[in-house]
Amino acid sequence: MILYPSVDKLLKRVDSRYSLIMLASKRAHELDAGAKPLLSKYDSVKSVGKALEEIVAGDVMIDPDTKAKLK
């Protein structure tokens, strides 16, 4: 269960739960592979939690050009 960041805050940044899961998963894989962290401090120690914190901070988002192509 996700306590922080809250799902409500995350869904203000991403338009659907499916998109949120895909974005967080992709970013978590990048962090596991050694990508540079975007925040100076994280509350979570796990990569998925870090990815969610980056999303709620507005540092990670879905590329609008890619999203437009999918419609």
mmCIF file as gemmi writes it, N, C-alpha and C atoms, coordinates in Angstrom:
data_model
loop_
_atom_site.group_PDB
_atom_site.id
_atom_site.type_symbol
_atom_site.label_atom_id
_atom_site.label_alt_id
_atom_site.label_comp_id
_atom_site.label_asym_id
_atom_site.label_entity_id
_atom_site.label_seq_id
_atom_site.pdbx_PDB_ins_code
_atom_site.Cartn_x
_atom_site.Cartn_y
_atom_site.Cartn_z
_atom_site.occupancy
_atom_site.B_iso_or_equiv
_atom_site.pdbx_formal_charge
_atom_site.auth_seq_id
_atom_site.auth_asym_id
_atom_site.pdbx_PDB_model_num
ATOM 1 N N . MET Axp A 1 ? 0.841 -1.174 0 1 0 ? 1 A 1
ATOM 2 C CA . MET Axp A 1 ? 0 0 0 1 0 ? 1 A 1
ATOM 3 C C . MET Axp A 1 ? 0.892 1.245 0 1 0 ? 1 A 1
ATOM 4 N N . ILE Axp A 2 ? 0.544 2.209 -0.817 1 0 ? 2 A 1
ATOM 5 C CA . ILE Axp A 2 ? 1.307 3.446 -0.918 1 0 ? 2 A 1
ATOM 6 C C . ILE Axp A 2 ? 0.769 4.432 0.12 1 0 ? 2 A 1
ATOM 7 N N . LEU Axp A 3 ? 1.643 4.884 1.007 1 0 ? 3 A 1
ATOM 8 C CA . LEU Axp A 3 ? 1.246 5.901 1.972 1 0 ? 3 A 1
ATOM 9 C C . LEU Axp A 3 ? 1.773 7.267 1.564 1 0 ? 3 A 1
ATOM 10 N N . TYR Axp A 4 ? 3.004 7.297 1.061 1 0 ? 4 A 1
ATOM 11 C CA . TYR Axp A 4 ? 3.583 8.557 0.608 1 0 ? 4 A 1
ATOM 12 C C . TYR Axp A 4 ? 4.314 8.301 -0.693 1 0 ? 4 A 1
ATOM 13 N N . PRO Axp A 5 ? 4.16 9.091 -1.669 1 0 ? 5 A 1
ATOM 14 C CA . PRO Axp A 5 ? 3.159 10.141 -1.803 1 0 ? 5 A 1
ATOM 15 C C . PRO Axp A 5 ? 1.769 9.553 -2.013 1 0 ? 5 A 1
ATOM 16 N N . SER Axp A 6 ? 0.77 10.318 -1.69 1 0 ? 6 A 1
ATOM 17 C CA . SER Axp A 6 ? -0.594 9.8 -1.796 1 0 ? 6 A 1
ATOM 18 C C . SER Axp A 6 ? -0.997 9.631 -3.264 1 0 ? 6 A 1
ATOM 19 N N . VAL Axp A 7 ? -1.871 8.694 -3.491 1 0 ? 7 A 1
ATOM 20 C CA . VAL Axp A 7 ? -2.342 8.415 -4.852 1 0 ? 7 A 1
ATOM 21 C C . VAL Axp A 7 ? -3.06 9.635 -5.423 1 0 ? 7 A 1
ATOM 22 N N . ASP Axp A 8 ? -3.783 10.355 -4.58 1 0 ? 8 A 1
ATOM 23 C CA . ASP Axp A 8 ? -4.491 11.549 -5.048 1 0 ? 8 A 1
ATOM 24 C C . ASP Axp A 8 ? -3.518 12.594 -5.596 1 0 ? 8 A 1
ATOM 25 N N . LYS Axp A 9 ? -2.408 12.811 -4.902 1 0 ? 9 A 1
ATOM 26 C CA . LYS Axp A 9 ? -1.412 13.771 -5.366 1 0 ? 9 A 1
ATOM 27 C C . LYS Axp A 9 ? -0.75 13.283 -6.654 1 0 ? 9 A 1
ATOM 28 N N . LEU Axp A 10 ? -0.511 11.985 -6.744 1 0 ? 10 A 1
ATOM 29 C CA . LEU Axp A 10 ? 0.113 11.424 -7.944 1 0 ? 10 A 1
ATOM 30 C C . LEU Axp A 10 ? -0.812 11.563 -9.151 1 0 ? 10 A 1
ATOM 31 N N . LEU Axp A 11 ? -2.116 11.339 -8.942 1 0 ? 11 A 1
ATOM 32 C CA . LEU Axp A 11 ? -3.058 11.42 -10.053 1 0 ? 11 A 1
ATOM 33 C C . LEU Axp A 11 ? -3.315 12.849 -10.512 1 0 ? 11 A 1
ATOM 34 N N . LYS Axp A 12 ? -2.875 13.829 -9.735 1 0 ? 12 A 1
ATOM 35 C CA . LYS Axp A 12 ? -2.926 15.216 -10.198 1 0 ? 12 A 1
ATOM 36 C C . LYS Axp A 12 ? -1.828 15.466 -11.228 1 0 ? 12 A 1
ATOM 37 N N . ARG Axp A 13 ? -0.778 14.652 -11.19 1 0 ? 13 A 1
ATOM 38 C CA . ARG Axp A 13 ? 0.352 14.785 -12.121 1 0 ? 13 A 1
ATOM 39 C C . ARG Axp A 13 ? 0.206 13.903 -13.359 1 0 ? 13 A 1
ATOM 40 N N . VAL Axp A 14 ? -0.456 12.756 -13.191 1 0 ? 14 A 1
ATOM 41 C CA . VAL Axp A 14 ? -0.618 11.777 -14.277 1 0 ? 14 A 1
ATOM 42 C C . VAL Axp A 14 ? -2.109 11.499 -14.408 1 0 ? 14 A 1
ATOM 43 N N . ASP Axp A 15 ? -2.597 11.416 -15.637 1 0 ? 15 A 1
ATOM 44 C CA . ASP Axp A 15 ? -4.038 11.359 -15.861 1 0 ? 15 A 1
ATOM 45 C C . ASP Axp A 15 ? -4.719 10.021 -15.602 1 0 ? 15 A 1
ATOM 46 N N . SER Axp A 16 ? -3.979 8.929 -15.46 1 0 ? 16 A 1
ATOM 47 C CA . SER Axp A 16 ? -4.629 7.644 -15.183 1 0 ? 16 A 1
ATOM 48 C C . SER Axp A 16 ? -3.72 6.767 -14.331 1 0 ? 16 A 1
ATOM 49 N N . ARG Axp A 17 ? -4.326 5.828 -13.646 1 0 ? 17 A 1
ATOM 50 C CA . ARG Axp A 17 ? -3.55 4.912 -12.803 1 0 ? 17 A 1
ATOM 51 C C . ARG Axp A 17 ? -2.623 4.052 -13.657 1 0 ? 17 A 1
ATOM 52 N N . TYR Axp A 18 ? -3.097 3.642 -14.811 1 0 ? 18 A 1
ATOM 53 C CA . TYR Axp A 18 ? -2.265 2.837 -15.706 1 0 ? 18 A 1
ATOM 54 C C . TYR Axp A 18 ? -1.02 3.617 -16.12 1 0 ? 18 A 1
ATOM 55 N N . SER Axp A 19 ? -1.197 4.86 -16.531 1 0 ? 19 A 1
ATOM 56 C CA . SER Axp A 19 ? -0.061 5.693 -16.93 1 0 ? 19 A 1
ATOM 57 C C . SER Axp A 19 ? 0.896 5.912 -15.757 1 0 ? 19 A 1
ATOM 58 N N . LEU Axp A 20 ? 0.338 6.078 -14.575 1 0 ? 20 A 1
ATOM 59 C CA . LEU Axp A 20 ? 1.151 6.259 -13.375 1 0 ? 20 A 1
ATOM 60 C C . LEU Axp A 20 ? 2.016 5.035 -13.111 1 0 ? 20 A 1
ATOM 61 N N . ILE Axp A 21 ? 1.429 3.866 -13.219 1 0 ? 21 A 1
ATOM 62 C CA . ILE Axp A 21 ? 2.172 2.624 -12.985 1 0 ? 21 A 1
ATOM 63 C C . ILE Axp A 21 ? 3.275 2.454 -14.023 1 0 ? 21 A 1
ATOM 64 N N . MET Axp A 22 ? 2.956 2.713 -15.273 1 0 ? 22 A 1
ATOM 65 C CA . MET Axp A 22 ? 3.954 2.564 -16.332 1 0 ? 22 A 1
ATOM 66 C C . MET Axp A 22 ? 5.112 3.557 -16.158 1 0 ? 22 A 1
ATOM 67 N N . LEU Axp A 23 ? 4.798 4.799 -15.834 1 0 ? 23 A 1
ATOM 68 C CA . LEU Axp A 23 ? 5.812 5.826 -15.648 1 0 ? 23 A 1
ATOM 69 C C . LEU Axp A 23 ? 6.697 5.502 -14.444 1 0 ? 23 A 1
ATOM 70 N N . ALA Axp A 24 ? 6.09 5.121 -13.332 1 0 ? 24 A 1
ATOM 71 C CA . ALA Axp A 24 ? 6.859 4.794 -12.131 1 0 ? 24 A 1
ATOM 72 C C . ALA Axp A 24 ? 7.734 3.566 -12.36 1 0 ? 24 A 1
ATOM 73 N N . SER Axp A 25 ? 7.207 2.575 -13.051 1 0 ? 25 A 1
ATOM 74 C CA . SER Axp A 25 ? 7.965 1.368 -13.334 1 0 ? 25 A 1
ATOM 75 C C . SER Axp A 25 ? 9.184 1.667 -14.202 1 0 ? 25 A 1
ATOM 76 N N . LYS Axp A 26 ? 8.972 2.443 -15.247 1 0 ? 26 A 1
ATOM 77 C CA . LYS Axp A 26 ? 10.075 2.786 -16.145 1 0 ? 26 A 1
ATOM 78 C C . LYS Axp A 26 ? 11.155 3.573 -15.405 1 0 ? 26 A 1
ATOM 79 N N . ARG Axp A 27 ? 10.741 4.544 -14.603 1 0 ? 27 A 1
ATOM 80 C CA . ARG Axp A 27 ? 11.716 5.347 -13.864 1 0 ? 27 A 1
ATOM 81 C C . ARG Axp A 27 ? 12.436 4.511 -12.803 1 0 ? 27 A 1
ATOM 82 N N . ALA Axp A 28 ? 11.723 3.6 -12.149 1 0 ? 28 A 1
ATOM 83 C CA . ALA Axp A 28 ? 12.352 2.727 -11.151 1 0 ? 28 A 1
ATOM 84 C C . ALA Axp A 28 ? 13.42 1.848 -11.805 1 0 ? 28 A 1
ATOM 85 N N . HIS Axp A 29 ? 13.133 1.334 -12.997 1 0 ? 29 A 1
ATOM 86 C CA . HIS Axp A 29 ? 14.132 0.538 -13.722 1 0 ? 29 A 1
ATOM 87 C C . HIS Axp A 29 ? 15.354 1.388 -14.057 1 0 ? 29 A 1
ATOM 88 N N . GLU Axp A 30 ? 15.128 2.626 -14.453 1 0 ? 30 A 1
ATOM 89 C CA . GLU Axp A 30 ? 16.248 3.526 -14.753 1 0 ? 30 A 1
ATOM 90 C C . GLU Axp A 30 ? 17.099 3.768 -13.504 1 0 ? 30 A 1
ATOM 91 N N . LEU Axp A 31 ? 16.442 3.988 -12.364 1 0 ? 31 A 1
ATOM 92 C CA . LEU Axp A 31 ? 17.178 4.202 -11.117 1 0 ? 31 A 1
ATOM 93 C C . LEU Axp A 31 ? 17.977 2.964 -10.735 1 0 ? 31 A 1
ATOM 94 N N . ASP Axp A 32 ? 17.38 1.788 -10.904 1 0 ? 32 A 1
ATOM 95 C CA . ASP Axp A 32 ? 18.088 0.539 -10.607 1 0 ? 32 A 1
ATOM 96 C C . ASP Axp A 32 ? 19.295 0.337 -11.515 1 0 ? 32 A 1
ATOM 97 N N . ALA Axp A 33 ? 19.199 0.853 -12.741 1 0 ? 33 A 1
ATOM 98 C CA . ALA Axp A 33 ? 20.288 0.699 -13.707 1 0 ? 33 A 1
ATOM 99 C C . ALA Axp A 33 ? 21.389 1.746 -13.504 1 0 ? 33 A 1
ATOM 100 N N . GLY Axp A 34 ? 21.193 2.65 -12.541 1 0 ? 34 A 1
ATOM 101 C CA . GLY Axp A 34 ? 22.238 3.618 -12.242 1 0 ? 34 A 1
ATOM 102 C C . GLY Axp A 34 ? 21.972 5.036 -12.711 1 0 ? 34 A 1
ATOM 103 N N . ALA Axp A 35 ? 20.74 5.352 -13.069 1 0 ? 35 A 1
ATOM 104 C CA . ALA Axp A 35 ? 20.413 6.712 -13.503 1 0 ? 35 A 1
ATOM 105 C C . ALA Axp A 35 ? 20.615 7.685 -12.345 1 0 ? 35 A 1
ATOM 106 N N . LYS Axp A 36 ? 20.927 8.913 -12.7 1 0 ? 36 A 1
ATOM 107 C CA . LYS Axp A 36 ? 21.17 9.951 -11.706 1 0 ? 36 A 1
ATOM 108 C C . LYS Axp A 36 ? 19.856 10.312 -11.01 1 0 ? 36 A 1
ATOM 109 N N . PRO Axp A 37 ? 19.851 10.343 -9.678 1 0 ? 37 A 1
ATOM 110 C CA . PRO Axp A 37 ? 18.65 10.764 -8.952 1 0 ? 37 A 1
ATOM 111 C C . PRO Axp A 37 ? 18.323 12.226 -9.251 1 0 ? 37 A 1
ATOM 112 N N . LEU Axp A 38 ? 17.035 12.537 -9.323 1 0 ? 38 A 1
ATOM 113 C CA . LEU Axp A 38 ? 16.6 13.888 -9.646 1 0 ? 38 A 1
ATOM 114 C C . LEU Axp A 38 ? 16.315 14.739 -8.411 1 0 ? 38 A 1
ATOM 115 N N . LEU Axp A 39 ? 16.151 14.098 -7.259 1 0 ? 39 A 1
ATOM 116 C CA . LEU Axp A 39 ? 15.901 14.82 -6.015 1 0 ? 39 A 1
ATOM 117 C C . LEU Axp A 39 ? 17.125 14.721 -5.114 1 0 ? 39 A 1
ATOM 118 N N . SER Axp A 40 ? 17.307 15.705 -4.269 1 0 ? 40 A 1
ATOM 119 C CA . SER Axp A 40 ? 18.458 15.686 -3.361 1 0 ? 40 A 1
ATOM 120 C C . SER Axp A 40 ? 18.226 14.774 -2.17 1 0 ? 40 A 1
ATOM 121 N N . LYS Axp A 41 ? 16.957 14.571 -1.78 1 0 ? 41 A 1
ATOM 122 C CA . LYS Axp A 41 ? 16.633 13.727 -0.629 1 0 ? 41 A 1
ATOM 123 C C . LYS Axp A 41 ? 15.355 12.945 -0.92 1 0 ? 41 A 1
ATOM 124 N N . TYR Axp A 42 ? 15.365 11.679 -0.545 1 0 ? 42 A 1
ATOM 125 C CA . TYR Axp A 42 ? 14.196 10.823 -0.719 1 0 ? 42 A 1
ATOM 126 C C . TYR Axp A 42 ? 13.743 10.305 0.635 1 0 ? 42 A 1
ATOM 127 N N . ASP Axp A 43 ? 12.441 10.123 0.806 1 0 ? 43 A 1
ATOM 128 C CA . ASP Axp A 43 ? 11.905 9.492 2.009 1 0 ? 43 A 1
ATOM 129 C C . ASP Axp A 43 ? 11.929 7.97 1.874 1 0 ? 43 A 1
ATOM 130 N N . SER Axp A 44 ? 11.873 7.481 0.663 1 0 ? 44 A 1
ATOM 131 C CA . SER Axp A 44 ? 11.842 6.048 0.397 1 0 ? 44 A 1
ATOM 132 C C . SER Axp A 44 ? 13.24 5.52 0.081 1 0 ? 44 A 1
ATOM 133 N N . VAL Axp A 45 ? 13.491 4.293 0.457 1 0 ? 45 A 1
ATOM 134 C CA . VAL Axp A 45 ? 14.77 3.66 0.116 1 0 ? 45 A 1
ATOM 135 C C . VAL Axp A 45 ? 14.64 2.792 -1.136 1 0 ? 45 A 1
ATOM 136 N N . LYS Axp A 46 ? 13.42 2.44 -1.509 1 0 ? 46 A 1
ATOM 137 C CA . LYS Axp A 46 ? 13.195 1.583 -2.672 1 0 ? 46 A 1
ATOM 138 C C . LYS Axp A 46 ? 13.05 2.428 -3.932 1 0 ? 46 A 1
ATOM 139 N N . SER Axp A 47 ? 13.436 1.845 -5.051 1 0 ? 47 A 1
ATOM 140 C CA . SER Axp A 47 ? 13.442 2.585 -6.314 1 0 ? 47 A 1
ATOM 141 C C . SER Axp A 47 ? 12.045 2.999 -6.77 1 0 ? 47 A 1
ATOM 142 N N . VAL Axp A 48 ? 11.038 2.169 -6.536 1 0 ? 48 A 1
ATOM 143 C CA . VAL Axp A 48 ? 9.671 2.532 -6.93 1 0 ? 48 A 1
ATOM 144 C C . VAL Axp A 48 ? 9.194 3.726 -6.109 1 0 ? 48 A 1
ATOM 145 N N . GLY Axp A 49 ? 9.483 3.729 -4.821 1 0 ? 49 A 1
ATOM 146 C CA . GLY Axp A 49 ? 9.123 4.854 -3.97 1 0 ? 49 A 1
ATOM 147 C C . GLY Axp A 49 ? 9.827 6.129 -4.399 1 0 ? 49 A 1
ATOM 148 N N . LYS Axp A 50 ? 11.104 5.999 -4.771 1 0 ? 50 A 1
ATOM 149 C CA . LYS Axp A 50 ? 11.854 7.163 -5.257 1 0 ? 50 A 1
ATOM 150 C C . LYS Axp A 50 ? 11.24 7.689 -6.55 1 0 ? 50 A 1
ATOM 151 N N . ALA Axp A 51 ? 10.855 6.778 -7.434 1 0 ? 51 A 1
ATOM 152 C CA . ALA Axp A 51 ? 10.233 7.182 -8.701 1 0 ? 51 A 1
ATOM 153 C C . ALA Axp A 51 ? 8.928 7.929 -8.441 1 0 ? 51 A 1
ATOM 154 N N . LEU Axp A 52 ? 8.119 7.438 -7.509 1 0 ? 52 A 1
ATOM 155 C CA . LEU Axp A 52 ? 6.86 8.104 -7.182 1 0 ? 52 A 1
ATOM 156 C C . LEU Axp A 52 ? 7.107 9.488 -6.581 1 0 ? 52 A 1
ATOM 157 N N . GLU Axp A 53 ? 8.133 9.617 -5.765 1 0 ? 53 A 1
ATOM 158 C CA . GLU Axp A 53 ? 8.47 10.922 -5.196 1 0 ? 53 A 1
ATOM 159 C C . GLU Axp A 53 ? 8.896 11.894 -6.294 1 0 ? 53 A 1
ATOM 160 N N . GLU Axp A 54 ? 9.625 11.411 -7.292 1 0 ? 54 A 1
ATOM 161 C CA . GLU Axp A 54 ? 10.029 12.263 -8.42 1 0 ? 54 A 1
ATOM 162 C C . GLU Axp A 54 ? 8.814 12.69 -9.243 1 0 ? 54 A 1
ATOM 163 N N . ILE Axp A 55 ? 7.854 11.795 -9.391 1 0 ? 55 A 1
ATOM 164 C CA . ILE Axp A 55 ? 6.638 12.118 -10.155 1 0 ? 55 A 1
ATOM 165 C C . ILE Axp A 55 ? 5.834 13.183 -9.432 1 0 ? 55 A 1
ATOM 166 N N . VAL Axp A 56 ? 5.624 13.03 -8.134 1 0 ? 56 A 1
ATOM 167 C CA . VAL Axp A 56 ? 4.82 14.003 -7.39 1 0 ? 56 A 1
ATOM 168 C C . VAL Axp A 56 ? 5.535 15.35 -7.303 1 0 ? 56 A 1
ATOM 169 N N . ALA Axp A 57 ? 6.869 15.349 -7.372 1 0 ? 57 A 1
ATOM 170 C CA . ALA Axp A 57 ? 7.627 16.603 -7.361 1 0 ? 57 A 1
ATOM 171 C C . ALA Axp A 57 ? 7.577 17.303 -8.715 1 0 ? 57 A 1
ATOM 172 N N . GLY Axp A 58 ? 7.13 16.585 -9.749 1 0 ? 58 A 1
ATOM 173 C CA . GLY Axp A 58 ? 7.034 17.18 -11.08 1 0 ? 58 A 1
ATOM 174 C C . GLY Axp A 58 ? 8.309 17.049 -11.891 1 0 ? 58 A 1
ATOM 175 N N . ASP Axp A 59 ? 9.267 16.262 -11.398 1 0 ? 59 A 1
ATOM 176 C CA . ASP Axp A 59 ? 10.532 16.088 -12.109 1 0 ? 59 A 1
ATOM 177 C C . ASP Axp A 59 ? 10.465 14.999 -13.18 1 0 ? 59 A 1
ATOM 178 N N . VAL Axp A 60 ? 9.53 14.083 -13.045 1 0 ? 60 A 1
ATOM 179 C CA . VAL Axp A 60 ? 9.34 13.013 -14.032 1 0 ? 60 A 1
ATOM 180 C C . VAL Axp A 60 ? 7.91 13.101 -14.521 1 0 ? 60 A 1
ATOM 181 N N . MET Axp A 61 ? 7.751 13.134 -15.839 1 0 ? 61 A 1
ATOM 182 C CA . MET Axp A 61 ? 6.406 13.204 -16.408 1 0 ? 61 A 1
ATOM 183 C C . MET Axp A 61 ? 6.371 12.495 -17.759 1 0 ? 61 A 1
ATOM 184 N N . ILE Axp A 62 ? 5.186 12.243 -18.234 1 0 ? 62 A 1
ATOM 185 C CA . ILE Axp A 62 ? 5.012 11.598 -19.53 1 0 ? 62 A 1
ATOM 186 C C . ILE Axp A 62 ? 5.27 12.634 -20.619 1 0 ? 62 A 1
ATOM 187 N N . ASP Axp A 63 ? 6.016 12.241 -21.619 1 0 ? 63 A 1
ATOM 188 C CA . ASP Axp A 63 ? 6.319 13.127 -22.743 1 0 ? 63 A 1
ATOM 189 C C . ASP Axp A 63 ? 5.026 13.418 -23.504 1 0 ? 63 A 1
ATOM 190 N N . PRO Axp A 64 ? 4.62 14.678 -23.606 1 0 ? 64 A 1
ATOM 191 C CA . PRO Axp A 64 ? 3.355 14.995 -24.28 1 0 ? 64 A 1
ATOM 192 C C . PRO Axp A 64 ? 3.352 14.623 -25.756 1 0 ? 64 A 1
ATOM 193 N N . ASP Axp A 65 ? 4.52 14.644 -26.422 1 0 ? 65 A 1
ATOM 194 C CA . ASP Axp A 65 ? 4.583 14.265 -27.834 1 0 ? 65 A 1
ATOM 195 C C . ASP Axp A 65 ? 4.281 12.787 -28.011 1 0 ? 65 A 1
ATOM 196 N N . THR Axp A 66 ? 4.812 11.959 -27.131 1 0 ? 66 A 1
ATOM 197 C CA . THR Axp A 66 ? 4.555 10.519 -27.189 1 0 ? 66 A 1
ATOM 198 C C . THR Axp A 66 ? 3.092 10.238 -26.893 1 0 ? 66 A 1
ATOM 199 N N . LYS Axp A 67 ? 2.541 10.931 -25.921 1 0 ? 67 A 1
ATOM 200 C CA . LYS Axp A 67 ? 1.154 10.743 -25.541 1 0 ? 67 A 1
ATOM 201 C C . LYS Axp A 67 ? 0.212 11.103 -26.685 1 0 ? 67 A 1
ATOM 202 N N . ALA Axp A 68 ? 0.514 12.153 -27.42 1 0 ? 68 A 1
ATOM 203 C CA . ALA Axp A 68 ? -0.319 12.577 -28.544 1 0 ? 68 A 1
ATOM 204 C C . ALA Axp A 68 ? -0.298 11.536 -29.668 1 0 ? 68 A 1
ATOM 205 N N . LYS Axp A 69 ? 0.835 10.889 -29.873 1 0 ? 69 A 1
ATOM 206 C CA . LYS Axp A 69 ? 0.949 9.873 -30.925 1 0 ? 69 A 1
ATOM 207 C C . LYS Axp A 69 ? 0.123 8.641 -30.609 1 0 ? 69 A 1
ATOM 208 N N . LEU Axp A 70 ? -0.069 8.336 -29.333 1 0 ? 70 A 1
ATOM 209 C CA . LEU Axp A 70 ? -0.8 7.15 -28.931 1 0 ? 70 A 1
ATOM 210 C C . LEU Axp A 70 ? -2.307 7.294 -29.122 1 0 ? 70 A 1
ATOM 211 N N . LYS Axp A 71 ? -2.806 8.494 -29.188 1 0 ? 71 A 1
ATOM 212 C CA . LYS Axp A 71 ? -4.26 8.706 -29.307 1 0 ? 71 A 1
ATOM 213 C C . LYS Axp A 71 ? -4.742 8.513 -30.705 1 0 ? 71 A 1
